[in-house]
Amino acid sequence: MDSLQETWVYLSASPLFHLTMTLVAFQIANWVFEKAGRNPLLNPVLGAVLLLVALLVVTDTDYGTYFEGAQFVHFLLGPATVALAVPLYRQWTHVRRSALAITVSLLAGSLTAILTAIAVAWLMGGSAQVLASVAPKSVTAPVAMAIAEGLGGVPSLTAVLVIVTGIFGAMFGPAVLSLIGVSDLRARGLAIGTASHGIGTARALQENETAGAFSGLAMGLNALATALLLPILWGVLVKYLTF
């Protein structure tokens, strides 16, 4: 037992260990997802998060230690986001033809995501800091955290809300769109990308390349739209909302 404990202490101190655990956790969660016929309720991102949280709790490992190894995966988010340009390029003809519809849809989706988030948080008695943290929840994490910090929110809270929003959208977004009769792949992709950023885009790519391309486009443009619109809206809303 002493030897086993010494081995564990040695491994847990190595950044490579936590990187390996992250990859193993995702592979396990993805295997369960595939075996269950890609049931959206068994989203592999959610599964990997739950496995890693359980591991950190059981081993009494703080997040800072874990992130020293897992930060390589975090670094790869940048190249992965840029890679979304590949399916978008293949669908560029469709994008150009739908430019006006895309613009209107993105503005409507961005405003809806911002205003509903603020409204729900405000009705539940949230402080100005909480409202500023929840407002950019539908934007990809790095942009959302920067926006929240600029408005006086808590970036770490925003990051959690962004992840929860993405997972929720990936799990239920396609089913909701089917339920209300949205079958056009371009419309489905735009809706998912606008509402649930990168995690939703990964789900859209599993459905179809066209949906994935439009979802990636929506994710990027929604980040830009929110970064421009939210500070203006926030300046207006704080004059009328009581906290």
N, C-alpha and C positions, 0 to 999 in steps of 0.2 A: 504493500500500500504506500509506503514511503517513497519507493521508487516511482510508482505511478504518479504520486503527487508532485514529485520533483520534475517528472517529464511534463506534466500539465503546466507547471509554473514556467518551465522553459519555453514551451510552445506558445502559451498565452502572452508571453512577452515579445514574441516575434510578430512584426506587422504582416508577414506573409501568412501567418495562421489565420488572422481575421479576414484577410482577402479570400483565402481558400474557403473559410466557413461561409462567407457571403455567396460565393459561386455555388457551393454545395447546397446551401439552403434554397437558392433559386432553382437549381436543377431538380431538387426534390419536389418543390412546389409546382414546377412546370410539368413534372412527370405525373403528379396527381391530377393536374389540370387536363392533360392529354388523355389520361386513363378514364377520366370522367366525361369524356366526349366534349372537352372544352366548355364545360359548364361555367358560365360567367360568374357564378357565385364563388367559384374556386379560383379566383384571379391569382396568378402566380406571384405577382408583386405583393399582394396582401399575405399570401402564404409564406413567402420568404421573410417578410417583416415579422410575422408572428413567430416563426422559427428562431430568428435572430434575437428577438426580444426575450424569448424563453431561454436561449443560450446565455445571454448576458445576465439575466436575473439569476439563473442557477449557478453560474460561475462567479457571480458578484464582480462583473467586469464593468467599469465605467465607460460611458460613451466615448470619451476622449481617447482612451486606450484603443477601443475598437476602431475608431475612425482613422487612426494612424495607418492601419493596414487597408481599410476599406476605401480610403480616399482615392485610390487608383481608379476604382469603379466610378467614383464621383467625377474624376477628371474626364473619363470617357463619355460622360453625358454631352460634352461639347461636340466632339466628333460625331456622336450618334445623332445629335440634332441637325448638324450640317448635312449628314447623310440622307436626311429626309428630302433634300433637294433632288435626289435621283428620281424617285417616283413622281415628284412634282414636275420635273423636266419632261418626263414621258407624257404627262397629261397637260402640257402647256397650251395646246390648241384649245382644249376644253376650258381652261382657265381664262384665256383671252376672250372667248365667246361669252363667258358668264361674268365678266368683270363687274358690271353694274349690280347684278344680283348678289355677287359675293360681297361687294362693298356695303350694300344695304343690310345684308344678313349679318355681317360682322359687327356693324355699328349697333344694330338692334340687339344682337347677342351679348356684346360687351356691356352695353348699358343695362340690360336686364340682369346680367350676372352681378354687376356692381350694386345696383339699386335694391335688388331682392336680398342680397347678403346684408347690406346696411340696414334695411327695413326689419328683417328678422332679428338681427342682433339688437337693434334699438328697442323693438317691442318687448324683447326679453330682458330689458334693463341693462344692456351692455354699456360700458363706459366709452368715452371717446377713443381711448387707447385700443379697446377691444374692437370697436367699429373700424378703426384704421387698419387693424390687423386682419380682419376678415374680408374687407372690401376687395382686395385683389386675389381672392382665393382661386379664381379660374385661370390665372396666368401662370406660366411656367415658373418654378421656384426661384431662380436667381433674380428674375425681374420683379416678381411679387414681393420678395423680401426687401429689395431696394425701394420699391414704391411704399411699402408699409413703414419702413424706417423714415422715409422722407415726410410721411404724414404724422409721425409720432406714434406709430404702432410698435408691436413687438415682433421683430423678424423671425424669431424662433417659433412663436405661435403661428405666424403666417405660414411657415414652412410645413408645419403639421397639418394645417387646414388645406393647403395646396395638395399634399399627398392624399389626404382623406377624400378631397373633391375628385382627384384623378381616379382613385380606385373606385369610388362610388359611381362615377360616370362610365368607367370601363365595365363595371359589373351590370349596371342597369340601363345605360344609355341606349344601346342597340335594341333592347327589348321595348323600351318606351317608344322609340321611333317607329318600330314595327307596329306597336299597339295603336298609334295615332295615324298610321297609314303612310308614313314617309318611306318610300321605297327607292327614290332616286339616290344613287350611290354618292353623287356629288353633294347633295343636300345632307345626307347622313354624315358624310365626312366633315363638312363644315360645322354641323351642329356639335358633333363629338369633340372636334378640335377646339372649338370656341369655349365649350363648357368644361372640358376636362384635360386640356393641354397634352403633355407627352404621354402619360399613361393611357389616356383615351385614344391617342393617335396610334399607339402600339396595338390596341384592340381593333381599331379601324383597319389597320393593315392586315390583320388576321381575316377580316371579312373580305376585303378586296383591295387591289392596288389603287384603284381610282378613289375609293373612299379614304384610303390612307394618305394619298397625295393631297386631297382637299383638306383633310384633317391637319396635316402638317402645315399647310398654307394658313389655315385658320389659327393654329396655335401661334405661329409667328406674328401674324397681323394683329391678333387679339392682344398680344403682349404690347405691341406698339400702340394700339388704340387705347388700351387701359392706361398706359404710361402717360398718354397725352390727355385723356378725358378725366381720369379720376382726380388729379389734383384740382382741376377746375370745378368739378362737381363737389368735391370735398369743401372747397372754399365757400361754396354757396350753401351747402347743407348745414355746416356748423353754425351758420347764422340763425337757422330756424329750428334745429334739433335741440332738445333740452336733455342734459345728461345728469 
